[in-house]
Amino acid sequence: MIGYNIYFVLNTPDEYSKIIQEYWEIDNNDFCNKPTKICEKYNIDIKKLTEIVRTYSLCTIVHNYCSDCGIP
């Protein structure tokens, strides 16, 4: 099973926090929002979205141990 840990930089500007939260929104291990839709909603281009996400957040993928074999 795969899980995700999302981290935010402490002093993330408020206007970027909502964008980042939408970007990393996950449901059943699938990302909920397409980058193009986020860009349209906040009137930014993909380059700016990428810059915001890279600067103010981090996502790590967590691989848990297999329940059948016990191997990660």
C-alpha angles and dihedrals in degrees: 000000000000125000134180132224115201119199129190128203110249099241099042110156112250093239090057096046093071092047092050093046091053091046093054097038107133131187122180090349092303126112109244102205129055115225091233091057091049090050091051093047094051096032095238132126125246092255091058092045091052091048092051094048095045094046100045107028147037133200123201123191115226118205111199125203118276112255091217103046104013093231120127 
